[in-house]
Amino acid sequence: MIHSLTSSTDSLYVTPKSWLQKLHIDGWLLLGLVLLLSTSLLTVFSASGGDWHTTQQHGFRILFALGLMLAVAQISPSNLALITPWAFLIGLLMLVAVLLFGDMGKGAQRWLDFGFVRFQPSELMKLALPMMVAWLFAYSDFPAPASRFIMGLVIVAVTASLIVVQPDLGTSILIAMSGLFVIFFAGLPWKIIIGALAALAVSMPIAWNFMHAYQKQRVLTFMNPESDPLGSGYHIIQSKIAIGSGGIDGKGFMGSTQAHLEFLPESTTDFIFSVFAEEFGLIGVAVLLSLYSFVLIRGLMIAYFAQNNFSRLVAGSFTMTLFIYITVNIGMVSGLLPVVGLPLPLVSYGGSSMVTLMISFGILMSIHTHKKMLTD
């Protein structure tokens, strides 16, 4: 069905002339990413206390992720749609395998050990789930029939449930959000959305009874971190001190005393925004948020001008999920949201999250650069 839909309109299109489009690179998106990744290298160097080895490792991961992004961008959206159900099925089977044979680490069972590499299947589902839900709605009439919405919600619920029992509540919520964004963009009626939010609010007291002790502690710490300043509240208190001490223009590059004197935990990963805010102040934070806004707006433009439903839903979901990642991390380290152990996208030190994000940008570039122009 996918082939027939694309081939029937080929005669109306001409091949784009731009050399960037021939290489399937979106110049504006690449510019925003390079600026953010350069910021990441500088901040990781500072947060690690000038450790060249750590910075070089991060640099190699960035280059690998950039190469992967450009490779994925060469795959057309129609071919991505063809492999989507298989990628989702493989991801789902791997999540089941994690529960049966998964590798333990830090009190959670989230990885599969293949001997030469440990792989976290939930990273695959960050891409596969929204694409699967988009595939479900791709060739349906709008508004889609109720059966499609029910199938989409079942897919999201099953996937999130397999991840939340690992346990990994933060990742399960974010992955569920990526699928729900697709369902929302597909035309879910507002009365159902309002009803679902009301049901969620009512069920919160029941959900509390099923949460793990450490998850309850995170919520209680979020509400009153000063109740245990040397224990569960230590991280967030030190983070807020770092952000506040940055002032308007910051202490300057390599000037983060909270990180260098080792008051601030996880300074190169989850709490790297606090280091950046302490060194570059409010002005630096405004610049960083502007770079994020630039990338988000470009992603939304690609979604708006996409030429089929699958591309539009995938691009919209990826962009809005990135927005949620940024909001949750900054809200978390600022004390506005509970700590959920989420890195700052494209800035924090780390490999798996960086690779997943760059693959999603490769898909965005594919959606934009494989688009063909009408002859008249």
N, C-alpha and C positions, 0 to 999 in steps of 0.2 A: 504494500500500500504506500509505503514511504517513497519507493522508487517511482511509482506511477505519478505521485503528486509532484515530484521534482522534475521529472522528465517532460511532463506535459507543458511546463512553462518555460523550458530552456530556450525556445525559439524567441522569447520576448526579451532575453537578456544579452548583454555584452560583457566581456571580461574586463575588470577594472584595470587601469593603466598604472596606478601608483606602484613604485617599487616596494614600498612598505607593504602594500596589500598583496603584491606578488609573493612576498616572504611571509604573508599572513601575520604581520605585526601591526598592532594599533599604536601609532606613535604617541598619542596623548596618554594612553594608559601606561605605556612603557616609561614615559617621562615621569609620571607620578610614582610608579613603582621604584624606579632607580633612585629618585630623591628620598623615598621612605627607607629603602634598603641602605643607602649611604648614611642616613641618620642612625639606622640600626647599628652599623659597623662602629660609628663613633661612640655611640652610647654604650655598646657592649665593651668597647675598649676601656672607657672610663669606669663603668660599673665593676669591671673585673680588676680594677686597680692597675691598668696598663699592662695586662697580661697578653703578650703577643701571641702565645700559643692558642689561647682561647679565641682571640680575635681572628687568627688565621683559620682556625677550624670553622668559625662562623662564616668567614668569607668563602671558604670552599663550599659550604652548604648552600650559600646564596647563589654561587655560580652554577652548582648542580641543579638547583631549583629553577633558575632562569633558563638553563638548557632544556629542562623538562617542560617548562611552560611553552617554549618555542616549538618543541617537538609535538606537544598536544595541539598547539594552534594549527598544525598542518592537517589535522583530521577534520573533515567537513562535519557540520552539524547533522547531516543525514546519516553519516556513518556512526556518529556518536549515539544517535537515536537507536540505530540497529543493535549496538552492543550494550545499551543501557539495561535491558531486562536480564541479560546474562551477568553483567557486573553486579547488579543488585542481588541476584540469586546466589552468586558466589559469596558476596558479603554476608548475606543472611545465614548461609551454611557455616561460614567462619565464626559468626557470632554464637551459633549453637555449639560449635566445636570449642570455643573459649569456655563456655559453661561446663563442658564435659572434660576437656583435657588442658584447659588454659594454664598459663604460667602465672604464679603468684608473685606479687611485688608490692610493698608498702601496704599490705592488708587488702589488696584488691586482686581480682583474677581477670585481667584485661588483655593479656598477650598470648600469642601463639609462638612457640619456640620451634623454628625449623632447623635448628642446629647452627646454621651460618648467619641467621638473622632472627630477631624477635620482632613480630609484627602485631600492631594493634588494629584489629579489624574495624573498630569504630571510626578510625581515620578514613577508611575506604567508604564507609556509609555516609560520611559528611558530604561526599560527592554523589554517591550512588542513590541515596534516598530521594533528594529533591529531583534528580534526573528521572527516577522511576515514576514519581508522582506526576511530573511534567509529561512523561511519555503516556501516562494514563489519560491525560486530558488533551494530548497533542492534536488529535484528529477528531475531536468531539465538537459538536455544535456548542455555541455559547448563547445563553448559559447552559452548562453541561447538565445532563440528567442527574437526578438524585443518586442513582446507583453508582455513578462515578465518584461523587463526593464520599459516599459510604466506603467504597473500596479504598479511596485515598486515605481516609481516616484510619481504616483498619491497618493499612500498610505502615502508616506513621506510628500507630499504637503498638504494633507487634515489634517493630524495630526498636522503638524507645524502651519498651519493656525488657528486651534482651540486654540492653546496655545498662539500664538502671539497676539490675540485679547483680552486676559485676562486683561491687557497686561503683557506678560512675554517674551520679545524679546530674552534675553540671553538663557533661557531654550529652547525656540523653535529652536534657531540656533543649540544648542548642540544636541538636540534630532534629528533634521534633519540630522546633521552630522553623527550620529550613523547609521541611515538608509542608507545614501549615501555611507558610508564605505562598507556596505554589497553589494550594487549595484556595487561599484568599484571592490570589490574582486570577484564578480560574472562574471567579464569580460567585463565591460562596455568599448567600444572602445574609444581610446584616442581622436579621432577627435570629438566625442560627448562631452567629458570632456572639451576640449579646447573651443569648441563652447559655452558650458554652462557658462564657466568662462568669456568668452568675453561678453555674453549676460548679465551676472551679473554685470560686470563692467559698461556696457552701461546703465543698469537700475538703478544704484545707485542714480543719480540725481532725478529720478522719485520717488524712495523709500523714499528719504529724505523728500518729501512733505507729506508722509503718517506717518512719525514718530511723536511720542508724544513729547511735549516740553521738558520733562525731558530727553528723549533719545537724542534729538538734543544737549542739554546742556552737556551731558556726552561726546559726540563726540568733541564738541568745547573745553571742559575742557581738554580732552586728548591732543588736539593739542597745547594748551597754558594754562596750569594750573595756571601759575603766573598771568594771567589776572584777577583772582578773588581769591587771596590767603587766604582770611578769609571766603570765601563762598564755591562755588562749587569746587575750586581747593585745599581746605584745606586738605582733606583726602590724596590725592596723594602726596602733598608736604611733609606732616608729615611722610608718608610711606617711601619716598625716603630718608628723613633725617635719619630715623631709620636704613634702610639698609646700607646707606653710613657710619654711625657712628660705625657700627660693625667692620669695618676694616678687617684685615686678620684673626685674631683669636677671635674677639668678646669681649664683656664686661663680659662674664661669666654668668652662670645660675642665674636667678633672677636679672640680671643686666640691663634689658631694661628700661632706663629712659623714653623713649618716651611712653611706655605703662603704667608704674607705675605712671608717672606724668600726665597721662590721656591726652597726646597730640594726641596719636594714637587712632582713632576710631575703633570700631569693632575688638578689638585686639585679642579676642578669636575665632573669626569666619573668616570673609573674609580676614582680614589683619594679620592673625597669622604668615604668612611667614615673615613679616617685623620684628616681635618680635624675631622669631628664628634667623634671619640674624643678628639682633643687638646683640644678646647674644652669638652666636657661630661663627659669622663672615663668611668669605669666606670658611674657612676650614669646618665649620659645614654645610654650604650650599652644598659644594661638596659631603659631606657624605650623606646628605639627598637626593640629586639628584641621587647618586649612589644606594641608597635603592629603589628609584622609578624605576631606570633603571633595577635593578634586577627583580622587579615584572613585569615590562613591557616585558622584554626579556623572562621571564618564560611564560607569557601569549601568546606571539607570538610562542614560541616553542609548547605549547599545541595546538594552532591553526594549526601549520604546520603538526603536527603528528596526528591530529584528523582523525577519520576513516570514516567519511561521510561528505557530503557537508554541511548539516545543522550545525553540530558541528563546522566545520571549519569556516564557515561564522559568526556564533554567537561569537565564541572565538576571531576571528580577529576583529570583530566590537567592542566588549567590551574592548579589549586591546587598540585599537586605540582611542576609546572614552575617556578612562582613560588618555591617553597621551594628548588629547586635553584639558581635565579638568585641568591637571597640568600646561600645557603651558599657558592657558588663565589666571589662577589665578596668577601665578608668573609674567606673562607679565603685568597683570592688576596692581598689587601692586608695580611693578617696573617702571610704567609709560610708558611701551612699547605698551600697548593696552588700549582701553577705559574701564572704570569701569563698570562691568556688574553684580556685586553682586553674585559672585560665590565662594563657600568655597574651601579651599585647600583640595583635596581628602585625606581621612584617617587621617588628622591632625587637621583640624578645629573642634571646638566644635559644636555639633549639632546631631540631631537624624535621620531625614528622609534621608538625603544624605548618612550618614554612613550606614544605613540599606540597601538602594538601592545598594550601592557599594558592600557590603558584600554578598548580594544575587547574584550579578553578579560573584563574586569570587567563590561562592558555585557552580554556573553553570559551571565555568571553571574547578573546581575540579571534578565535575560529568563527564564532557567530557573526562578528562584525566584518571580518575580511573575506569570508566566503560568500558574503552577500553580493548579489549581482545587481547591476544597475539597469533600469529600464531604458530601452532604446529611444523612447519618446514619451 
